[in-house]
Amino acid sequence: MGGCIVYGAVTADRRIGAAAALLGSPEWLLPDSPHLALDRFFPTALLSITAENDTVVPPAAAQALHARLLPRYREHPDRLSYREIAGAPHFMSPEDWASAVGLARAWLTSFLF
């Protein structure tokens, strides 16, 4: 649930400068679902990483969020990134996890240090 929590944390706490959501969904079955709070994301540098063949947390919700956030990041497009691990299921291979964690580490490092 870490990826899902990342979206909620970003919308709940404006102090978060950078975030990486791995295999999470911003669409919750609650009235305070992050996908309904588009104005709460910017200026947080947001990276979402999904797995193309994830049937546990399908990538469509994260894809849709990023598409809807694009106008809000228009002046700073470098602060919004969506990455999909090609062919990967939710329970990714060690190599795919290493790739995802490496992407997240690089993203957070570039915005936090």
N, C-alpha and C positions, 0 to 999 in steps of 0.2 A: 504493500500500500504506500510505499515511500514516494513513488512518482505522483500519486494522487494527492498526497499530503503536500507536496511541493507547490502544486497549483493553489491549494487552499491557503498555504502560508503566504504566498506572494500577494494574494488578494486581501489577506487579513493584516499584514504588517508592511507598511510602506518603507520600512528601513532596509528591506532586503534588496541589495544592489544587484545580485546575480543569482541565478538559480538554474539547476539542471534537473529535469524530470525524466526519469528512465522508466519506460514501460508503464506510464500512468495515464489516467484519464481525467480531464478537467470537467467532465459531465457527471454530476452526482444526482442522486434522487432526493435532493434536499433543496429547500428554497434559497439557500445561500451558496448554491453551486458556483464554482469559479467561472464556468463558461458563460454565466449571466452577468459577470462583473468585469466586463472588458475594460472599463476605464480605470480599473485598479492594477493593471499589469505594468504599463509604462510608467517610469523609465527602467524598471527592472530588466536586466539583460537575461532573456529567457531562452534556454535551449531545451527542446523536447526531443527525446530519442525514443523511437518506437521500433517494434519488430514487424516486418512486413506480413508475416503469417501468424500473428498473435491472435489466437482465438479466445484467450482469457481476458485480455484488455486490447481489443482491436484498435488499430491506429487511427481510425476515422475521426474520433473525437478530438484528438490532438491535432490532426491535420486541419480539421475545421476551425479549431481555435486559432491556429496560426494564420489561416486565411482571413479570419475576421479581425485579427490583431494588426495585420499589415498596414492599414491606414493610420493606426495610432503610432506606428514606428516609422512612418514615412521619412521623417527627418533624420532618423538614426537606425537605418535598416541593419546595421552591424550588431545591434542589440537584440535581434530576434532570429532564431535559427531552428529549423526543423530538420531532423535527420532520421532516416529510416534504415534499419539494418536489413539489407536485401535477403530475402529467403528465410529469415530467422523466425522461429516460433517464440512464444513467451518464455519457455525454458530454454534459453539460448545456450549454445556451445561455449566452452571456456574461451575460445578465440573471439567469438562475438561479444562476450562479456568484457573481455580485455579491450576490445575496440571501443565499446560503449563507454567504459570507465575512462579510457584514455581521452576520448572526445570530451567527456564531462570535465575531467581534470584540466584539460587545456582551456576549455571555455571559462571555467571558474577562475583559473589562474590569470587569464587575460583581463578579467574585469575586477578582480579583487586585489591584485598585487601590482 
